[in-house]
Amino acid sequence: MLSIPISTYRLQVRAGFDLNTAADLVDYLQLLGVDWVYLSPLLAAEHGSDHGYDVIDHSIIDPARGGASGLDALSAAAHGRGMGVLVDIVPNHVGVASPATNPWWWDLLKRGTASRYAEAFDVDWDFGNGRIRIPVLGDEESPEFSIVDGQLAYYDQRFPIAEGTADDGVDARTVHHRQHYELVNWRRADSELNYRRFFAVNSLAGIRVEVPWVFDESHAEIVRWFDEKLVDGLRVDHPDGVLDPGAYLDDLARATGSAYVLVEKILEGSERMPTHWQAAGTTGYDALGDIDRVLVDPAGRHRLDRLDASIDDAPKQPWPDLIHDTKRAIADGILRSEILRIARMLADETDALSTGEADDALAEIAACFPVYRSYLPYGLEHLEQAVSDARHRRPDLDDAFDVLLPLLSDPSNPAAQRLQQTTGMVMAKGVEDTAFYRYSRLASLTEVGGDPSEFSIDLDEFHSRQEKRHAVFPASLTTLSTHDTKRGEDVRARIDVLSEIPSEWRSTLTSLRELAPLGDGPLENLLWESIVGTWPASRERLHAYAEKAAREAGNSTAWAAPDEDFEARMHALVDSAFDNPRVAGIVATIVERVSPPGWSNSLAAKLIQLTAPGVPDVYQGSELWETSLVDPDNRRDVDFVQRRALLTAIDGGEHPPIDSTGAAKLLVTSAALRLRRDHPGLFTRYAPMSAIGEAAEHLVAFDRGGAVTLATRLPVRLEARGGWGSTTVLLPQRPIVDLITGVEYEGGELEVGVLLARYPVALLATREL
C-alpha cells in the first residue's frame, strides 16, 4: 500500500547542517507534529553547494552532507519515531563547473564522441564540428592557456587532455585546438552553445535519463535507499526538463516499487497535472497562490493599478503582453542556442522557408506558449493555442507556422520533443526571473507558480479550488514557502496588507521616492514593498536582494552589463533606510502600520495551509515568522534552539501574544500539525462553511470532516468597520474545543467575535479528543 505523508518539514541539508545534525532534530520535529522529514538533494554536489542541485556524482551521498552513514542515522531516527523520509532528487542535469569532480563530464571532454558518456549528455556534435563548446573564456582577445600536471589550464580552471594530443611538445594553444571540446567566450553561450543546460546555467548540463543505462546508473544509489528501506518518497526536481516526464515517472515507479512521488510542476491557470503520470501531485505552488489571493483585498486593485501606472515612464503593458515580450527576449537572448538547435533539427523539412524564418517562428511560438510545456499527444491544445496566438502577433510568419505546426504536433518528431523541453525554460526565465521583477503592483502576487494579473479571489472561488484539490489530487503537497519562493510567506502576508491601504501606500511610496530617487519607478515600488515586507532586515541582505532584483528585471541594469551609476543609486536607496533619519522614520511608520494586520494574515495563511486539502509542507524555520527573500537568503541558518524553547513554553501552557517573536505562529503550527497527524479521521472531506452577519466576508471557514478551520481575512477593513459585530457561524450542536486557545464551547450558533477574541484564527474539534 502506498505510504502517504500527513505532513512534511523541509530541511536544507548542507555542510553546515548535515544529515547527522538533521537526525538530532527529529525529536523536535515529532514534537512539533510533523509526519515526514523532507530533505533537499543528498547526492554528491559541487564543493560548497548549499542547495545540492549541482550533482557531480550519482553513486554516493555527499560526504559533506553526512554521507551514507548520515542518511542511516536520519532514517533510523525518523523511522524509530514512526515518521517517514522524503528526499529531493535531480534527474535533469548535473554540475559541470569543476570538470575534474564530475567523472561523467570529465570522460566526455577527454574522449568526445568515443566516450561512453557521449550518449548520456545532450550534445549537438555536428554543430560544434565534433567538439563541445564550453563558455568559460573572458573577454580577452588572446586567452592564456597552459599545461599544468597533464591538464589544460585556463587560470584556475582545469580540463582533460585527450591521449596523444600533447605528446609532441606543441604549445598549449595548439593542444587546446586538438581537444574534443572548445573553450569559448562566455558571451557565445546565448546563440552558439551545443549542449543542453538547466535553463541558461552553463555550469548545469542536461543528461538523457530516457536512455535506460543512464537512468539505471544515475538512480542506482536512489534505488538502494528504497531497497534498504531508508527513504519512503521522492520529490522530483524540474521533470519538465527531461524528454518525456511521464515515461520517466514510469521508470521511477518501477525502480522504487511505486513509492510516493511528488513533482516540481508549475501549473498555469486552470492547467492540471497529467492524470496518467505516476505521481501523487505537485509541490504545491498552486495552493500557495490560492491562499495568498484570498487574503488580498479586491477593493485595492484599481488604486494600486493607478499607482503602478503613475510611477512608470513607459505605458503600462497588460500582463499577457509583458510576459510575451520578456519570453521573446529570452528566446532571442540567453536561450537562443536552444531555439537555433530546434531550427537545425527541422532544416530538411523547412527548406522552403527563408533564412531565419524558421527560428523566428519557433521563438514566437515559445514566447506564446500558455503553459510550461506539452507532453504530446497530451497537451496538443496548448501548442495549437500558442501557434494561434503567434499568428495573431506575427501574421508575416503565417507561412512558417503552416509548415511548423504539423511537424511540432508529431510526438515522434525529435524537434517536437525538443521544443517541449525548451518552452518551460523560456517560461521560467521570461516570467519568474524577469517579468516578476518588473510587475510590481503588489509584490506578494509575483510568486513562483502565480499569475500576478489575478489580483484576488473571493471566498466562493477559494472554496471551489479547495474542493477540486481534495477531489483530484488529495496527496499533492501544499506549501507557503520553499527554497525557490521569491519572498517568504510572512513577507507576502505583510505586503498583502497594502491592498487594504492603497492610499497610504501611495503617500508612503511618493515620499520615499523623493528622498531616495532611483529613476526606475516599478523597481522602486518592488524594492520598497520588499523592504517593508521583511523589515527589520540586515543591510547586507537587502543589498543582495536589490542587486538580484534589479539585474533580473533587466530594465535599468543587467547581469551581463551592470550599469554602475544606476546600481550606485540602488545601493544608496537601500542604505537610506538605515542612514537617512527621514527615510528610516517613514519606513518605521509604515512597518508599524502593516505589521499587526500582516501577522493576522500570516496566522490565517498558516492555519489554512496546514488544514486545507493536500499534504502541508513546513519550510525550515517557518513555524516562526518566515521573512526571507529570494535565494540564497531563504537558505539562511535556522535557530532551532530558540524554537525548541518556545515550543516547550507553549506545551507548558503559554498562549503567547502576537508579536515579533512569532511564537503565536508556532502555537498555531503545532496545534494544526498535531491534530492532523493524531486524528486523520477529522480530515476526510472539504465542506465550505458560511458565516452569517455583516462581517461574513472576513471569515474563511471550512470543515474537513470534524476539524473546523476559522481564519480572518482583510483585517484592516474588519477593524475599520468595528470588528465582527453580531456575525456568527453555525457549528454542530456538540461540545467543541479550540485547539489553539484551549477554550471550550457548547457548539451550535456561535459568535465569531467570541471565537476569535484572542487570535485571528481558530481550530475547532470535538471536546473528547
C-alpha positions in Angstrom: 0.0 0.0 0.0 1.3 3.5 -0.9 2.6 5.3 2.1 1.4 8.9 2.0 2.6 11.6 4.5 0.2 13.6 6.6 2.6 16.5 6.6 6.3 17.2 5.8 9.0 19.5 7.0 11.7 20.6 4.5 15.3 20.8 5.7 18.1 22.2 3.6 20.9 19.7 4.1 24.4 21.1 3.5 27.9 21.0 5.0 26.9 23.3 7.9 23.7 21.4 8.6 24.4 17.8 7.6 22.3 14.6 7.9 23.7 13.9 11.4 22.6 17.3 12.6 19.2 16.7 11.0 18.9 13.3 12.8 19.4 15.1 16.1 16.4 17.4 15.2 13.9 14.6 14.5 12.7 14.6 18.1 11.8 18.3 17.8 10.0 17.7 14.5 8.0 14.9 16.0 7.0 17.1 19.0 6.0 19.9 16.5 3.6 17.4 14.9 5.5 16.6 11.7 4.8 13.3 10.0 7.7 13.1 7.4 11.1 14.7 7.2 11.7 16.2 3.8 15.3 16.6 2.7 17.0 18.7 0.0 19.2 16.8 -2.6 21.7 14.5 -1.0 23.9 13.1 -3.8 27.5 14.4 -4.1 27.4 18.0 -5.4 29.8 20.8 -6.3 32.1 21.8 -3.4 30.4 24.4 -1.3 27.0 24.0 -2.8 24.3 24.9 -0.3 21.4 23.7 -2.5 22.7 20.4 -3.8 21.1 20.7 -7.3 24.5 20.6 -9.0 25.1 16.9 -8.6 28.5 15.7 -9.7 28.4 12.0 -8.7 25.2 9.9 -8.6 26.8 7.0 -6.9 27.3 8.4 -3.4 25.6 10.6 -0.8 27.7 13.7 -0.5 30.3 13.3 2.3 29.9 17.0 3.1 26.2 16.3 3.8 26.9 13.4 6.1 27.4 10.6 3.6 25.7 7.2 3.7 26.1 6.9 7.5 24.3 10.2 7.9 21.3 9.0 6.0 21.3 5.8 8.0 21.2 7.9 11.2 18.5 10.2 9.9 16.4 7.4 8.6 16.7 5.4 11.9 15.8 8.5 13.9 12.7 9.2 11.8 11.5 5.6 11.4 12.1 4.9 15.0 9.5 7.6 15.8 7.1 6.4 13.1 8.0 9.2 10.7 8.7 8.9 7.0 11.6 10.3 4.9 11.1 12.3 1.6 14.1 13.2 -0.5 14.5 15.7 -3.3 16.3 14.3 -6.4 17.6 15.9 -9.6 17.2 13.8 -12.8 17.5 16.5 -15.4 21.1 17.8 -15.1 24.4 17.6 -13.4 27.0 20.1 -12.2 29.9 20.7 -14.5 31.5 23.8 -13.1 34.6 21.8 -11.9 35.0 19.2 -14.6 37.5 17.1 -12.7 35.0 16.4 -9.9 32.3 15.0 -12.3 33.6 11.7 -13.7 31.0 11.5 -16.5 31.7 15.0 -17.8 35.5 14.6 -17.5 35.3 11.5 -19.6 33.1 13.2 -22.1 35.6 16.1 -22.5 38.5 13.8 -22.7 37.2 11.3 -25.2 34.4 13.2 -27.1 32.1 11.1 -29.2 34.1 8.0 -28.3 33.2 8.4 -24.6 30.7 6.1 -23.2 29.0 9.2 -21.7 28.5 10.8 -25.1 25.1 9.1 -25.0 24.4 10.4 -21.5 24.7 14.1 -22.4 22.6 16.0 -24.9 25.2 17.4 -27.3 24.8 18.6 -30.9 28.2 17.4 -32.1 27.6 18.3 -35.7 27.1 22.0 -34.8 30.4 22.1 -33.0 32.3 20.3 -35.7 32.8 17.4 -33.4 33.7 19.5 -30.3 31.6 20.5 -27.3 31.7 24.2 -26.7 32.4 25.3 -23.1 31.7 29.0 -22.5 34.3 29.9 -19.9 36.6 32.4 -21.5 36.7 36.0 -20.6 36.7 38.9 -22.9 40.5 39.0 -23.5 41.5 38.8 -27.2 44.1 36.1 -26.7 43.3 33.8 -23.8 46.3 32.4 -22.0 46.3 28.6 -21.8 49.0 26.4 -20.1 49.7 22.8 -19.4 49.6 22.0 -15.6 50.1 18.5 -14.3 49.0 17.0 -17.6 45.8 19.1 -17.8 44.9 22.1 -19.9 44.7 25.2 -17.6 42.9 28.5 -18.1 43.5 30.5 -14.9 42.4 28.2 -12.1 40.2 26.0 -14.3 41.4 22.6 -15.4 40.3 20.5 -18.4 41.4 17.0 -19.5 43.8 16.4 -22.4 43.0 13.6 -24.9 45.6 10.9 -25.3 48.2 11.7 -28.0 47.3 15.4 -28.3 50.2 16.8 -26.2 53.0 14.4 -26.8 54.9 16.4 -29.5 55.7 19.4 -27.3 53.4 21.9 -29.0 52.2 25.0 -27.2 49.1 25.0 -25.0 47.0 26.8 -27.6 47.7 24.1 -30.2 46.9 21.4 -27.6 43.6 23.2 -27.0 42.7 23.1 -30.7 43.2 19.3 -30.7 40.7 18.6 -27.9 37.2 17.2 -28.1 36.0 20.5 -26.5 36.4 24.1 -27.4 36.8 26.7 -24.7 34.8 29.8 -26.0 33.9 33.2 -24.8 31.1 33.1 -22.2 29.0 35.5 -24.4 28.8 32.9 -27.1 26.6 30.7 -24.9 23.5 32.6 -25.9 23.5 31.5 -29.5 26.3 29.1 -30.1 26.2 26.5 -27.3 25.7 22.9 -28.4 24.8 21.1 -25.2 21.5 21.3 -23.3 21.6 23.1 -19.9 19.3 23.6 -17.0 17.7 26.8 -18.2 20.6 29.2 -19.0 23.0 27.9 -16.4 26.2 27.0 -18.3 27.5 25.0 -15.3 24.5 22.6 -15.2 24.5 20.2 -18.2 21.4 18.2 -19.1 21.5 14.4 -19.1 19.4 12.0 -21.0 17.6 9.9 -18.4 15.4 8.5 -21.2 18.4 6.2 -22.1 17.9 3.1 -20.0 21.5 2.7 -18.8 21.7 6.4 -17.9 18.6 6.1 -15.8 19.9 3.0 -14.1 23.3 4.4 -13.3 22.1 7.8 -12.2 19.4 6.2 -10.0 21.3 3.3 -8.5 22.0 5.0 -5.2 18.4 6.3 -5.0 17.1 2.8 -5.6 19.3 1.5 -2.8 17.6 3.8 -0.4 14.3 2.0 -1.2 15.8 -1.4 -1.3 17.2 -0.8 2.2 14.0 1.0 3.4 15.9 4.2 4.2 13.6 6.5 2.3 9.8 6.5 1.7 9.2 9.0 -1.0 10.8 11.4 -3.6 10.4 14.9 -4.8 11.4 15.2 -8.4 13.1 18.4 -9.4 12.2 20.0 -12.7 10.7 17.0 -14.5 9.7 19.3 -17.4 13.4 19.3 -18.4 13.5 15.6 -19.2 12.5 14.3 -22.6 9.3 12.5 -21.5 8.3 13.2 -17.9 5.5 10.6 -17.9 7.9 7.8 -19.1 10.5 8.9 -16.6 7.9 8.7 -13.8 7.0 5.2 -15.0 10.7 4.2 -14.8 10.9 5.7 -11.4 7.8 3.8 -10.2 9.3 0.5 -11.4 12.6 1.3 -9.7 11.1 2.3 -6.3 8.2 -0.1 -6.0 5.7 2.7 -6.8 6.8 4.9 -3.9 5.1 8.2 -3.1 6.4 10.8 -5.6 5.9 14.5 -6.0 6.9 16.5 -9.0 8.1 20.1 -9.1 5.5 21.2 -11.6 4.2 24.7 -12.0 0.7 24.8 -13.3 -0.7 27.8 -15.2 -4.2 29.0 -14.5 -6.7 26.1 -14.8 -4.0 23.6 -16.0 -3.9 20.3 -14.2 -1.1 17.8 -13.8 -1.5 15.0 -16.3 -3.5 12.3 -14.6 -1.6 9.5 -16.3 1.6 10.4 -14.5 2.7 8.1 -11.7 2.9 10.9 -9.2 0.8 11.8 -6.2 0.8 15.5 -7.1 2.9 18.6 -7.3 5.0 20.5 -4.8 2.1 22.9 -4.1 2.8 26.3 -5.7 -0.8 26.4 -6.9 -2.0 26.1 -3.3 0.3 29.0 -2.3 -1.3 31.2 -4.9 -4.8 30.4 -3.8 -4.1 31.2 -0.2 -2.3 34.4 -1.0 -5.1 35.7 -3.1 -8.0 35.0 -0.8 -6.2 37.3 1.7 -5.8 40.2 -0.8 -8.5 43.0 -0.8 -10.1 43.3 -4.2 -11.1 46.8 -3.3 -7.5 47.9 -3.5 -6.9 46.8 -7.1 -7.8 49.9 -9.0 -5.9 52.3 -6.8 -2.8 50.1 -6.9 -3.3 49.8 -10.7 -3.3 53.6 -10.9 -0.2 53.9 -8.7 1.6 51.3 -10.7 0.8 53.2 -13.9 1.8 56.6 -12.5 5.4 55.5 -11.5 6.3 54.0 -14.8 7.6 56.3 -17.5 6.6 53.8 -20.2 3.0 52.9 -20.9 1.9 50.1 -18.7 1.7 46.8 -20.6 -1.1 44.3 -19.8 0.4 41.2 -18.2 -0.1 39.0 -21.3 1.8 41.4 -23.4 4.5 41.9 -20.8 5.3 38.2 -20.5 5.1 37.7 -24.2 7.8 40.3 -24.6 10.0 39.0 -21.8 9.7 35.5 -23.0 10.5 36.5 -26.6 13.6 38.4 -25.3 14.7 35.2 -23.5 14.1 33.1 -26.7 16.1 35.7 -28.7 18.7 36.1 -26.0 20.1 33.7 -23.4 18.1 30.7 -24.8 18.6 31.4 -28.5 21.0 28.5 -28.7 18.1 26.2 -27.9 15.8 27.8 -30.5 18.5 27.5 -33.1 19.1 23.9 -32.3 15.4 23.1 -33.0 15.6 25.0 -36.2 18.6 22.9 -37.3 16.7 19.7 -36.5 13.9 20.9 -38.8 16.2 22.2 -41.6 15.4 19.4 -44.1 11.7 19.9 -43.6 11.6 23.7 -43.7 13.9 24.4 -46.6 11.1 26.2 -48.3 11.3 28.9 -45.6 13.7 31.9 -46.0 16.8 32.2 -43.9 16.0 32.9 -40.3 12.2 32.4 -40.8 12.0 29.1 -39.0 13.9 30.2 -35.9 11.9 33.5 -35.8 8.7 31.5 -35.9 9.9 29.0 -33.3 10.9 31.8 -30.9 7.5 33.3 -31.4 5.7 30.0 -30.6 7.8 29.6 -27.5 7.0 33.2 -26.4 3.3 32.5 -26.9 3.2 29.1 -25.2 0.5 29.4 -22.5 1.9 26.7 -20.1 5.3 25.4 -19.3 5.1 22.6 -21.8 3.0 20.0 -23.5 3.5 16.2 -23.3 2.4 15.2 -26.7 -0.1 13.9 -27.6 -1.3 15.2 -24.2 -1.5 19.0 -24.3 -1.6 19.4 -28.0 -4.2 22.1 -27.5 -1.5 24.2 -25.8 0.7 24.0 -28.9 -2.3 24.9 -31.1 -3.1 27.9 -28.9 0.5 29.0 -29.0 0.5 28.9 -32.8 -2.8 30.7 -33.0 -1.6 33.5 -30.7 1.7 33.6 -32.7 -0.2 34.1 -35.9 -2.1 37.0 -34.4 1.0 38.7 -33.2 3.1 37.8 -36.3 0.9 37.5 -39.4 4.1 37.9 -41.5 5.2 34.4 -40.4 1.9 32.7 -41.3 3.5 30.5 -43.9 6.2 29.4 -41.4 3.5 28.5 -38.9 1.7 26.4 -41.6 4.9 24.4 -42.1 5.9 24.1 -38.5 2.6 23.2 -36.8 2.2 19.7 -38.2 5.9 19.0 -37.5 5.7 20.2 -34.0 2.5 18.3 -33.4 4.1 14.9 -34.1 5.1 13.3 -30.8 7.8 11.2 -32.7 9.5 14.2 -34.3 12.7 15.0 -32.4 12.2 18.7 -33.0 8.8 18.5 -31.4 10.3 16.7 -28.4 13.0 19.3 -28.2 10.5 22.1 -28.3 8.7 20.6 -25.3 11.9 20.6 -23.3 12.5 24.2 -24.3 9.2 26.1 -23.7 9.5 25.5 -20.0 12.9 27.1 -19.9 11.6 30.2 -21.8 8.6 30.4 -19.4 10.7 30.2 -16.3 13.4 32.7 -17.4 10.9 35.1 -19.1 8.2 35.1 -16.4 9.6 34.2 -13.0 13.1 35.5 -13.5 12.2 38.6 -15.5 8.6 39.8 -15.6 8.1 39.1 -11.9 10.7 41.7 -11.2 9.1 44.3 -13.5 5.4 43.9 -12.4 5.3 45.4 -9.0 1.7 46.4 -8.5 1.6 44.1 -5.4 4.8 42.2 -5.0 3.3 39.4 -2.9 1.5 38.2 -6.1 4.7 37.8 -8.2 5.4 34.4 -6.7 6.5 31.2 -8.2 3.7 29.5 -10.0 1.4 32.5 -9.7 -0.3 34.8 -12.1 0.0 38.4 -10.8 -2.7 39.5 -13.2 -5.1 37.6 -10.9 -5.2 40.1 -8.1 -7.5 38.3 -5.7 -10.2 35.7 -5.4 -13.4 35.7 -3.3 -14.4 33.1 -0.8 -16.6 31.1 -3.3 -13.7 30.7 -5.7 -11.3 29.8 -2.9 -13.6 27.1 -1.7 -14.2 25.8 -5.2 -10.4 25.4 -5.8 -10.0 23.5 -2.5 -12.9 21.2 -3.3 -11.2 20.4 -6.6 -7.8 19.8 -4.9 -9.5 17.4 -2.5 -11.2 15.5 -5.2 -8.4 15.3 -7.8 -5.0 15.3 -6.0 -5.6 15.0 -2.3 -2.0 13.7 -1.7 -0.4 16.7 -3.5 1.9 18.9 -1.5 0.7 22.3 -0.3 3.2 25.0 0.6 3.7 28.6 1.6 7.5 28.9 1.5 10.2 26.9 -0.3 13.8 27.2 -1.3 12.6 28.8 -4.5 10.0 31.3 -3.4 10.8 35.0 -4.2 9.6 36.1 -0.7 8.9 34.1 2.5 5.3 33.6 3.4 5.2 36.2 6.1 6.8 38.9 3.9 3.9 38.3 1.4 1.4 38.3 4.2 2.5 41.8 5.2 2.7 43.1 1.7 -0.9 41.8 1.2 -2.0 44.5 3.7 -1.1 47.2 1.2 -4.1 46.1 -0.8 -6.2 47.3 2.1 -4.5 50.7 2.4 -3.6 51.7 -1.1 -3.8 55.4 -0.5 -1.5 55.2 2.5 1.0 53.2 0.4 0.8 55.8 -2.4 1.7 58.5 0.0 4.5 56.5 1.6 6.0 55.5 -1.7 5.9 59.1 -3.0 7.8 60.3 0.0 10.4 57.5 -0.2 11.0 58.1 -4.0 11.5 61.8 -3.3 14.1 61.1 -0.6 15.9 58.2 -2.3 15.3 58.6 -6.1 16.3 55.7 -8.3 14.9 56.6 -11.7 13.1 53.2 -12.2 9.6 53.5 -10.7 8.5 49.9 -10.9 11.7 48.7 -9.3 11.5 51.3 -6.6 8.0 50.1 -5.7 9.2 46.5 -5.7 12.2 47.3 -3.5 10.2 49.4 -1.0 7.4 46.8 -0.8 10.0 44.1 -0.2 11.9 46.1 2.4 8.8 46.9 4.3 7.7 43.3 4.0 10.9 41.9 5.5 11.8 44.7 8.0 13.8 44.5 10.1 16.4 43.0 7.9 20.1 43.4 7.7 21.8 45.9 5.4 23.7 43.0 3.7 20.5 41.0 3.0 18.8 44.0 1.4 21.7 45.0 -0.8 22.0 41.4 -2.1 18.3 41.3 -2.8 18.2 44.7 -4.5 21.1 43.7 -6.8 19.4 40.4 -7.8 16.0 42.0 -8.3 17.4 44.9 -10.5 19.5 42.6 -12.6 16.8 40.1 -13.1 14.3 42.8 -14.1 16.8 43.9 -16.7 15.3 47.3 -17.3 18.0 49.6 -15.8 20.9 47.2 -15.3 21.7 43.6 -16.1 23.8 40.6 -15.1 25.8 40.7 -18.3 26.2 44.5 -18.4 25.8 46.1 -15.0 25.1 49.9 -15.0 27.4 51.2 -12.3 25.7 54.6 -11.9 22.3 53.0 -11.6 23.5 50.4 -9.1 25.2 53.1 -7.0 21.8 54.8 -6.7 20.1 51.5 -6.0 22.5 50.7 -3.1 22.1 54.2 -1.9 18.3 53.6 -1.7 18.9 50.6 0.5 21.4 52.5 2.7 18.9 55.3 3.1 16.6 53.0 5.1 19.4 52.7 7.7 21.2 56.0 7.4 18.7 58.7 6.5 16.6 59.6 9.5 13.7 60.8 7.4 13.6 57.6 5.3 14.1 55.5 8.4 11.2 57.2 10.0 8.9 56.7 7.1 9.8 53.0 6.9 9.3 52.6 10.7 5.8 54.3 10.4 4.6 52.1 7.6 6.0 48.9 9.2 4.2 49.7 12.4 1.0 50.2 10.4 1.1 46.9 8.5 2.8 44.6 11.0 -0.3 43.7 13.2 -2.6 43.0 10.2 0.3 41.3 8.5 0.7 39.0 11.4 -3.1 38.3 11.3 -2.7 37.4 7.6 0.3 35.2 8.5 -1.6 33.2 11.1 -4.6 32.9 8.7 -2.5 31.7 5.8 -0.6 29.2 8.0 -3.7 27.6 9.5 -5.5 27.4 6.1 -2.4 25.8 4.6 -2.0 23.2 7.4 -5.6 22.2 7.4 -6.8 22.5 3.8 -6.7 19.6 1.3 -3.3 18.2 0.4 -0.2 17.4 2.3 1.1 20.5 4.1 4.8 21.2 4.0 6.5 23.5 6.5 9.7 25.0 5.2 12.5 25.0 7.6 12.1 27.6 10.3 8.7 28.9 9.1 7.0 27.8 12.2 8.1 31.2 13.3 7.9 34.3 11.1 9.5 33.5 7.7 10.8 36.8 6.5 13.3 35.7 3.9 13.7 37.0 0.4 14.8 35.2 -2.7 17.6 32.6 -2.7 20.1 32.3 -1.2 18.5 34.4 1.5 15.9 31.7 2.2 18.6 29.2 2.9 20.0 31.0 5.9 20.6 29.1 9.2 17.6 28.4 11.4 17.8 28.8 15.2 16.2 25.5 16.3 17.4 26.1 19.9 15.0 29.1 20.1 12.2 27.1 18.5 12.6 24.2 20.9 12.5 26.6 23.9 9.4 28.4 22.6 7.6 25.1 21.9 8.5 23.9 25.4 6.9 27.0 26.9 3.8 26.5 24.7 3.5 23.0 25.8 3.8 24.2 29.4 0.6 26.2 28.9 1.7 29.5 27.5 -0.5 31.3 25.0 1.9 33.8 23.5 0.9 37.2 22.3 1.0 38.0 18.6 4.3 39.9 18.4 7.7 40.0 16.7 8.8 36.7 18.3 6.5 34.7 16.1 5.7 32.4 19.0 1.9 32.7 18.2 2.6 31.2 14.8 4.4 28.3 16.4 1.4 27.7 18.6 -0.9 27.6 15.6 1.5 25.4 13.6 2.0 22.8 16.3 -1.8 22.7 17.1 -2.6 22.1 13.4 0.1 19.6 12.7 -0.6 17.5 15.8 -4.3 17.4 15.2 -3.8 16.4 11.6 -1.3 13.7 12.5 -3.0 12.3 15.6 -6.6 12.4 14.2 -6.5 11.9 10.5 -10.1 10.9 10.5 -11.1 14.5 11.1 -9.7 15.4 7.6 -11.6 13.2 5.3 -13.7 15.8 3.3 -13.8 19.5 2.4 -17.0 21.4 3.2 -17.1 25.2 2.9 -18.8 26.9 5.9 -20.6 30.3 5.8 -20.6 33.0 8.4 -23.9 34.9 9.0 -23.9 38.6 9.5 -22.4 41.9 8.5 -18.7 40.8 8.6 -19.2 37.4 6.9 -16.9 38.2 4.0 -14.0 38.4 6.5 -14.1 34.8 7.5 -12.5 31.8 5.8 -14.2 28.8 7.2 -14.3 25.1 6.3 -15.0 21.7 7.8 -12.6 18.9 7.0 -14.8 16.2 8.4 -14.7 17.1 12.1 -11.8 19.6 12.2 -13.1 23.1 11.6 -10.9 26.0 10.5 -11.8 29.6 11.0 -9.4 32.3 9.7 -9.7 36.1 9.4 -9.2 37.8 6.1 -8.9 41.6 5.3 -8.2 42.5 8.9 -7.7 46.3 8.3 -11.2 46.6 6.8 -12.6 44.4 9.6 -11.2 46.7 12.2 -12.4 49.8 10.4 -15.9 48.5 10.4 -15.8 47.9 14.1 -15.0 44.2 14.2 -17.2 41.1 13.9 -20.3 42.7 15.4 -23.1 40.1 15.5 -21.5 37.8 12.9 -22.0 34.2 13.7 -21.0 30.8 12.4 -23.1 27.6 12.6 -21.4 24.6 14.1 -22.6 21.1 15.1 -24.6 21.1 18.3 -22.0 19.3 20.4 -19.2 20.2 22.8 -16.1 21.6 20.9 -12.7 23.0 21.8 -10.4 25.4 20.1 -7.1 23.6 19.9 -5.2 26.9 19.7 -6.5 28.6 22.8 -7.9 25.6 24.7 -11.2 27.3 25.2 -14.3 25.1 25.2 -17.7 25.8 23.6 -21.0 24.1 23.6 -21.3 24.3 19.8 -24.3 25.4 17.7 -24.5 29.1 16.6 -21.5 30.9 18.0 -20.4 34.5 17.7 -17.2 34.8 15.5 -16.0 37.7 17.7 -16.0 35.4 20.7 -14.3 32.5 18.9 -11.6 34.8 17.6 -11.2 37.1 20.6 -7.6 36.1 21.3 -6.2 35.1 17.9 -7.4 35.8 14.4 -7.8 32.0 13.8 -9.4 29.1 15.5 -9.1 25.3 15.0 -12.1 23.6 16.4 -12.7 19.9 17.1 -14.8 17.7 19.4 -14.0 18.2 23.1 -13.5 14.5 23.6 -10.1 14.4 21.7 
